[in-house]
Amino acid sequence: MNYLGQFPVKVNQHFSASPEELNALVNACAFFYEYFSGDDICMSDWKDVARDEHLERYKQLASKFAQV
C-alpha cells in the first residue's frame, strides 16, 4: 500500500454509517492504534472480536470510503 500523505487542500467529506458500520469503524481504528502504538497487543482479545464480526463488512466499508 502506498502512503498517500495529506491532501494539498482541505477537503470536507460526509458519509453516513449504519450502527454496524460504526462499530466496525471503531474496532478497526482501535486495532490499528493498538497494533502500531508499540505497546504489547493482546491478540486473543482481537481474535474474539474477529470471531464476532462479519469480516467482509470491513472490505465493503473500505470500498465505501474510497468512493466518497
Biopython code that builds the backbone (N, CA, C, O; Angstrom):
import numpy as np
from Bio.PDB.StructureBuilder import StructureBuilder

atoms = [
    (1, "MET", "N", (0.843, -1.170, 0.000)),
    (1, "MET", "CA", (0.000, 0.000, 0.000)),
    (1, "MET", "C", (0.886, 1.229, 0.000)),
    (1, "MET", "O", (1.849, 1.298, 0.764)),
    (2, "ASN", "N", (0.584, 2.176, -0.823)),
    (2, "ASN", "CA", (1.360, 3.400, -0.898)),
    (2, "ASN", "C", (0.872, 4.394, 0.138)),
    (2, "ASN", "O", (-0.323, 4.490, 0.418)),
    (3, "TYR", "N", (1.824, 5.136, 0.707)),
    (3, "TYR", "CA", (1.467, 6.203, 1.624)),
    (3, "TYR", "C", (1.062, 7.411, 0.802)),
    (3, "TYR", "O", (1.855, 7.905, 0.001)),
    (4, "LEU", "N", (-0.128, 7.883, 0.979)),
    (4, "LEU", "CA", (-0.643, 8.973, 0.154)),
    (4, "LEU", "C", (-0.391, 10.343, 0.759)),
    (4, "LEU", "O", (-0.553, 11.356, 0.079)),
    (5, "GLY", "N", (0.003, 10.392, 2.024)),
    (5, "GLY", "CA", (0.244, 11.687, 2.655)),
    (5, "GLY", "C", (-1.057, 12.425, 2.900)),
    (5, "GLY", "O", (-2.116, 11.814, 3.040)),
    (6, "GLN", "N", (-0.969, 13.724, 2.950)),
    (6, "GLN", "CA", (-2.151, 14.548, 3.193)),
    (6, "GLN", "C", (-2.574, 15.226, 1.899)),
    (6, "GLN", "O", (-1.763, 15.475, 1.007)),
    (7, "PHE", "N", (-3.852, 15.514, 1.822)),
    (7, "PHE", "CA", (-4.352, 16.250, 0.671)),
    (7, "PHE", "C", (-3.731, 17.649, 0.663)),
    (7, "PHE", "O", (-3.533, 18.241, 1.725)),
    (8, "PRO", "N", (-3.427, 18.174, -0.504)),
    (8, "PRO", "CA", (-2.858, 19.527, -0.556)),
    (8, "PRO", "C", (-3.872, 20.608, -0.204)),
    (8, "PRO", "O", (-3.483, 21.730, 0.124)),
    (9, "VAL", "N", (-5.150, 20.297, -0.265)),
    (9, "VAL", "CA", (-6.187, 21.255, 0.094)),
    (9, "VAL", "C", (-7.094, 20.619, 1.130)),
    (9, "VAL", "O", (-7.167, 19.396, 1.245)),
    (10, "LYS", "N", (-7.776, 21.458, 1.874)),
    (10, "LYS", "CA", (-8.706, 20.939, 2.873)),
    (10, "LYS", "C", (-9.955, 20.417, 2.165)),
    (10, "LYS", "O", (-10.562, 21.118, 1.357)),
    (11, "VAL", "N", (-10.325, 19.189, 2.477)),
    (11, "VAL", "CA", (-11.485, 18.555, 1.857)),
    (11, "VAL", "C", (-12.449, 18.149, 2.963)),
    (11, "VAL", "O", (-12.066, 17.482, 3.924)),
    (12, "ASN", "N", (-13.679, 18.551, 2.818)),
    (12, "ASN", "CA", (-14.715, 18.142, 3.759)),
    (12, "ASN", "C", (-15.607, 17.120, 3.081)),
    (12, "ASN", "O", (-16.276, 17.432, 2.095)),
    (13, "GLN", "N", (-15.621, 15.922, 3.594)),
    (13, "GLN", "CA", (-16.451, 14.861, 3.062)),
    (13, "GLN", "C", (-17.384, 14.379, 4.173)),
    (13, "GLN", "O", (-17.023, 14.377, 5.349)),
    (14, "HIS", "N", (-18.555, 13.982, 3.786)),
    (14, "HIS", "CA", (-19.521, 13.452, 4.734)),
    (14, "HIS", "C", (-20.030, 12.118, 4.208)),
    (14, "HIS", "O", (-20.173, 11.926, 3.001)),
    (15, "PHE", "N", (-20.292, 11.224, 5.107)),
    (15, "PHE", "CA", (-20.860, 9.937, 4.746)),
    (15, "PHE", "C", (-21.746, 9.479, 5.894)),
    (15, "PHE", "O", (-21.601, 9.932, 7.029)),
    (16, "SER", "N", (-22.645, 8.595, 5.587)),
    (16, "SER", "CA", (-23.488, 8.034, 6.633)),
    (16, "SER", "C", (-23.031, 6.614, 6.913)),
    (16, "SER", "O", (-22.549, 5.918, 6.019)),
    (17, "ALA", "N", (-23.183, 6.196, 8.143)),
    (17, "ALA", "CA", (-22.780, 4.853, 8.551)),
    (17, "ALA", "C", (-23.891, 4.245, 9.394)),
    (17, "ALA", "O", (-24.475, 4.901, 10.256)),
    (18, "SER", "N", (-24.163, 2.987, 9.126)),
    (18, "SER", "CA", (-25.139, 2.264, 9.939)),
    (18, "SER", "C", (-24.493, 1.961, 11.298)),
    (18, "SER", "O", (-23.278, 2.090, 11.445)),
    (19, "PRO", "N", (-25.284, 1.567, 12.272)),
    (19, "PRO", "CA", (-24.696, 1.199, 13.565)),
    (19, "PRO", "C", (-23.648, 0.084, 13.446)),
    (19, "PRO", "O", (-22.641, 0.100, 14.153)),
    (20, "GLU", "N", (-23.887, -0.880, 12.552)),
    (20, "GLU", "CA", (-22.924, -1.961, 12.357)),
    (20, "GLU", "C", (-21.624, -1.436, 11.737)),
    (20, "GLU", "O", (-20.531, -1.851, 12.124)),
    (21, "GLU", "N", (-21.756, -0.517, 10.771)),
    (21, "GLU", "CA", (-20.569, 0.075, 10.152)),
    (21, "GLU", "C", (-19.800, 0.925, 11.159)),
    (21, "GLU", "O", (-18.569, 0.916, 11.173)),
    (22, "LEU", "N", (-20.521, 1.655, 11.993)),
    (22, "LEU", "CA", (-19.865, 2.464, 13.015)),
    (22, "LEU", "C", (-19.092, 1.587, 13.993)),
    (22, "LEU", "O", (-17.979, 1.934, 14.388)),
    (23, "ASN", "N", (-19.667, 0.462, 14.384)),
    (23, "ASN", "CA", (-18.981, -0.477, 15.264)),
    (23, "ASN", "C", (-17.723, -1.022, 14.593)),
    (23, "ASN", "O", (-16.680, -1.142, 15.235)),
    (24, "ALA", "N", (-17.817, -1.351, 13.303)),
    (24, "ALA", "CA", (-16.658, -1.841, 12.561)),
    (24, "ALA", "C", (-15.577, -0.768, 12.481)),
    (24, "ALA", "O", (-14.390, -1.072, 12.605)),
    (25, "LEU", "N", (-15.977, 0.471, 12.275)),
    (25, "LEU", "CA", (-15.024, 1.586, 12.235)),
    (25, "LEU", "C", (-14.275, 1.735, 13.551)),
    (25, "LEU", "O", (-13.053, 1.884, 13.571)),
    (26, "VAL", "N", (-15.015, 1.693, 14.640)),
    (26, "VAL", "CA", (-14.400, 1.819, 15.965)),
    (26, "VAL", "C", (-13.420, 0.673, 16.204)),
    (26, "VAL", "O", (-12.308, 0.899, 16.682)),
    (27, "ASN", "N", (-13.825, -0.552, 15.877)),
    (27, "ASN", "CA", (-12.934, -1.702, 16.057)),
    (27, "ASN", "C", (-11.684, -1.591, 15.192)),
    (27, "ASN", "O", (-10.581, -1.877, 15.656)),
    (28, "ALA", "N", (-11.851, -1.176, 13.936)),
    (28, "ALA", "CA", (-10.708, -1.059, 13.031)),
    (28, "ALA", "C", (-9.727, -0.001, 13.523)),
    (28, "ALA", "O", (-8.516, -0.224, 13.524)),
    (29, "CYS", "N", (-10.245, 1.140, 13.936)),
    (29, "CYS", "CA", (-9.361, 2.207, 14.438)),
    (29, "CYS", "C", (-8.667, 1.788, 15.733)),
    (29, "CYS", "O", (-7.479, 2.054, 15.912)),
    (30, "ALA", "N", (-9.394, 1.140, 16.629)),
    (30, "ALA", "CA", (-8.803, 0.689, 17.889)),
    (30, "ALA", "C", (-7.715, -0.347, 17.635)),
    (30, "ALA", "O", (-6.651, -0.293, 18.251)),
    (31, "PHE", "N", (-7.977, -1.293, 16.728)),
    (31, "PHE", "CA", (-6.966, -2.298, 16.414)),
    (31, "PHE", "C", (-5.741, -1.658, 15.780)),
    (31, "PHE", "O", (-4.612, -1.978, 16.154)),
    (32, "PHE", "N", (-5.948, -0.761, 14.831)),
    (32, "PHE", "CA", (-4.841, -0.073, 14.158)),
    (32, "PHE", "C", (-3.967, 0.638, 15.188)),
    (32, "PHE", "O", (-2.742, 0.511, 15.168)),
    (33, "TYR", "N", (-4.607, 1.389, 16.090)),
    (33, "TYR", "CA", (-3.856, 2.116, 17.111)),
    (33, "TYR", "C", (-3.083, 1.150, 18.006)),
    (33, "TYR", "O", (-1.889, 1.338, 18.241)),
    (34, "GLU", "N", (-3.759, 0.124, 18.502)),
    (34, "GLU", "CA", (-3.110, -0.810, 19.421)),
    (34, "GLU", "C", (-1.947, -1.536, 18.741)),
    (34, "GLU", "O", (-0.892, -1.733, 19.345)),
    (35, "TYR", "N", (-2.146, -1.929, 17.492)),
    (35, "TYR", "CA", (-1.119, -2.674, 16.767)),
    (35, "TYR", "C", (0.121, -1.821, 16.501)),
    (35, "TYR", "O", (1.248, -2.294, 16.649)),
    (36, "PHE", "N", (-0.088, -0.569, 16.111)),
    (36, "PHE", "CA", (1.034, 0.277, 15.713)),
    (36, "PHE", "C", (1.536, 1.208, 16.818)),
    (36, "PHE", "O", (2.478, 1.966, 16.588)),
    (37, "SER", "N", (0.945, 1.173, 17.988)),
    (37, "SER", "CA", (1.369, 2.071, 19.068)),
    (37, "SER", "C", (2.663, 1.623, 19.732)),
    (37, "SER", "O", (3.295, 2.395, 20.452)),
    (38, "GLY", "N", (3.055, 0.378, 19.493)),
    (38, "GLY", "CA", (4.291, -0.121, 20.099)),
    (38, "GLY", "C", (4.067, -0.827, 21.425)),
    (38, "GLY", "O", (4.978, -1.467, 21.952)),
    (39, "ASP", "N", (2.868, -0.716, 21.965)),
    (39, "ASP", "CA", (2.554, -1.436, 23.200)),
    (39, "ASP", "C", (2.309, -2.906, 22.867)),
    (39, "ASP", "O", (2.090, -3.266, 21.711)),
    (40, "ASP", "N", (2.349, -3.741, 23.890)),
    (40, "ASP", "CA", (2.037, -5.156, 23.680)),
    (40, "ASP", "C", (0.566, -5.290, 23.324)),
    (40, "ASP", "O", (-0.303, -4.723, 23.987)),
    (41, "ILE", "N", (0.304, -6.038, 22.282)),
    (41, "ILE", "CA", (-1.073, -6.238, 21.838)),
    (41, "ILE", "C", (-1.523, -7.631, 22.258)),
    (41, "ILE", "O", (-0.791, -8.607, 22.090)),
    (42, "CYS", "N", (-2.712, -7.714, 22.797)),
    (42, "CYS", "CA", (-3.271, -8.998, 23.226)),
    (42, "CYS", "C", (-4.121, -9.541, 22.078)),
    (42, "CYS", "O", (-5.295, -9.198, 21.933)),
    (43, "MET", "N", (-3.499, -10.394, 21.272)),
    (43, "MET", "CA", (-4.185, -10.894, 20.082)),
    (43, "MET", "C", (-5.408, -11.743, 20.422)),
    (43, "MET", "O", (-6.338, -11.827, 19.620)),
    (44, "SER", "N", (-5.421, -12.367, 21.585)),
    (44, "SER", "CA", (-6.587, -13.191, 21.929)),
    (44, "SER", "C", (-7.844, -12.323, 22.053)),
    (44, "SER", "O", (-8.938, -12.767, 21.702)),
    (45, "ASP", "N", (-7.695, -11.092, 22.550)),
    (45, "ASP", "CA", (-8.843, -10.186, 22.619)),
    (45, "ASP", "C", (-9.354, -9.866, 21.222)),
    (45, "ASP", "O", (-10.562, -9.834, 20.986)),
    (46, "TRP", "N", (-8.438, -9.631, 20.307)),
    (46, "TRP", "CA", (-8.827, -9.270, 18.942)),
    (46, "TRP", "C", (-9.355, -10.474, 18.168)),
    (46, "TRP", "O", (-10.174, -10.316, 17.263)),
    (47, "LYS", "N", (-8.897, -11.669, 18.512)),
    (47, "LYS", "CA", (-9.459, -12.866, 17.872)),
    (47, "LYS", "C", (-10.921, -13.020, 18.245)),
    (47, "LYS", "O", (-11.738, -13.437, 17.424)),
    (48, "ASP", "N", (-11.252, -12.681, 19.490)),
    (48, "ASP", "CA", (-12.653, -12.724, 19.913)),
    (48, "ASP", "C", (-13.485, -11.715, 19.128)),
    (48, "ASP", "O", (-14.604, -12.021, 18.717)),
    (49, "VAL", "N", (-12.949, -10.523, 18.918)),
    (49, "VAL", "CA", (-13.651, -9.506, 18.133)),
    (49, "VAL", "C", (-13.843, -9.996, 16.701)),
    (49, "VAL", "O", (-14.935, -9.888, 16.144)),
    (50, "ALA", "N", (-12.785, -10.533, 16.111)),
    (50, "ALA", "CA", (-12.857, -11.005, 14.726)),
    (50, "ALA", "C", (-13.856, -12.147, 14.590)),
    (50, "ALA", "O", (-14.562, -12.233, 13.585)),
    (51, "ARG", "N", (-13.924, -13.008, 15.569)),
    (51, "ARG", "CA", (-14.856, -14.135, 15.534)),
    (51, "ARG", "C", (-16.308, -13.635, 15.562)),
    (51, "ARG", "O", (-17.195, -14.255, 14.976)),
    (52, "ASP", "N", (-16.538, -12.516, 16.246)),
    (52, "ASP", "CA", (-17.890, -11.967, 16.367)),
    (52, "ASP", "C", (-18.271, -11.041, 15.213)),
    (52, "ASP", "O", (-19.428, -10.636, 15.103)),
    (53, "GLU", "N", (-17.322, -10.708, 14.363)),
    (53, "GLU", "CA", (-17.567, -9.762, 13.275)),
    (53, "GLU", "C", (-17.774, -10.484, 11.952)),
    (53, "GLU", "O", (-17.298, -11.601, 11.748)),
    (54, "HIS", "N", (-18.494, -9.821, 11.066)),
    (54, "HIS", "CA", (-18.610, -10.247, 9.678)),
    (54, "HIS", "C", (-17.474, -9.523, 8.954)),
    (54, "HIS", "O", (-17.616, -8.354, 8.595)),
    (55, "LEU", "N", (-16.346, -10.209, 8.735)),
    (55, "LEU", "CA", (-15.133, -9.552, 8.251)),
    (55, "LEU", "C", (-15.293, -8.958, 6.855)),
    (55, "LEU", "O", (-14.584, -8.015, 6.502)),
    (56, "GLU", "N", (-16.205, -9.490, 6.064)),
    (56, "GLU", "CA", (-16.455, -8.916, 4.737)),
    (56, "GLU", "C", (-16.932, -7.465, 4.848)),
    (56, "GLU", "O", (-16.720, -6.668, 3.935)),
    (57, "ARG", "N", (-17.577, -7.127, 5.969)),
    (57, "ARG", "CA", (-18.064, -5.764, 6.189)),
    (57, "ARG", "C", (-16.912, -4.750, 6.151)),
    (57, "ARG", "O", (-17.099, -3.622, 5.693)),
    (58, "TYR", "N", (-15.731, -5.142, 6.627)),
    (58, "TYR", "CA", (-14.590, -4.229, 6.627)),
    (58, "TYR", "C", (-14.143, -3.905, 5.198)),
    (58, "TYR", "O", (-13.778, -2.769, 4.897)),
    (59, "LYS", "N", (-14.178, -4.903, 4.333)),
    (59, "LYS", "CA", (-13.838, -4.681, 2.931)),
    (59, "LYS", "C", (-14.874, -3.783, 2.270)),
    (59, "LYS", "O", (-14.520, -2.876, 1.516)),
    (60, "GLN", "N", (-16.128, -4.024, 2.542)),
    (60, "GLN", "CA", (-17.197, -3.193, 1.989)),
    (60, "GLN", "C", (-17.110, -1.765, 2.500)),
    (60, "GLN", "O", (-17.350, -0.818, 1.752)),
    (61, "LEU", "N", (-16.770, -1.610, 3.763)),
    (61, "LEU", "CA", (-16.642, -0.285, 4.360)),
    (61, "LEU", "C", (-15.475, 0.475, 3.748)),
    (61, "LEU", "O", (-15.582, 1.676, 3.498)),
    (62, "ALA", "N", (-14.364, -0.207, 3.504)),
    (62, "ALA", "CA", (-13.214, 0.439, 2.864)),
    (62, "ALA", "C", (-13.585, 0.898, 1.457)),
    (62, "ALA", "O", (-13.190, 1.987, 1.039)),
    (63, "SER", "N", (-14.329, 0.093, 0.732)),
    (63, "SER", "CA", (-14.773, 0.484, -0.608)),
    (63, "SER", "C", (-15.712, 1.693, -0.536)),
    (63, "SER", "O", (-15.653, 2.583, -1.384)),
    (64, "LYS", "N", (-16.568, 1.716, 0.472)),
    (64, "LYS", "CA", (-17.488, 2.840, 0.649)),
    (64, "LYS", "C", (-16.703, 4.132, 0.879)),
    (64, "LYS", "O", (-17.038, 5.168, 0.305)),
    (65, "PHE", "N", (-15.666, 4.080, 1.710)),
    (65, "PHE", "CA", (-14.841, 5.267, 1.963)),
    (65, "PHE", "C", (-14.115, 5.712, 0.704)),
    (65, "PHE", "O", (-13.998, 6.908, 0.437)),
    (66, "ALA", "N", (-13.635, 4.764, -0.056)),
    (66, "ALA", "CA", (-12.872, 5.092, -1.257)),
    (66, "ALA", "C", (-13.744, 5.800, -2.289)),
    (66, "ALA", "O", (-13.231, 6.534, -3.133)),
    (67, "GLN", "N", (-15.043, 5.587, -2.228)),
    (67, "GLN", "CA", (-15.950, 6.185, -3.213)),
    (67, "GLN", "C", (-16.540, 7.511, -2.773)),
    (67, "GLN", "O", (-17.264, 8.149, -3.537)),
    (68, "VAL", "N", (-16.238, 7.941, -1.540)),
    (68, "VAL", "CA", (-16.795, 9.222, -1.041)),
    (68, "VAL", "C", (-16.108, 10.363, -1.735)),
    (68, "VAL", "O", (-16.419, 11.524, -1.469)),
]
sb = StructureBuilder()
sb.init_structure("model")
sb.init_model(0)
sb.init_chain("A")
sb.init_seg("    ")
for serial, (resi, resn, name, xyz) in enumerate(atoms, 1):
    if name == "N":
        sb.init_residue(resn, " ", resi, " ")
    sb.init_atom(name, np.array(xyz, "f"), 0.0, 1.0, " ", f" {name:<3s}", serial, name[0])
structure = sb.get_structure()
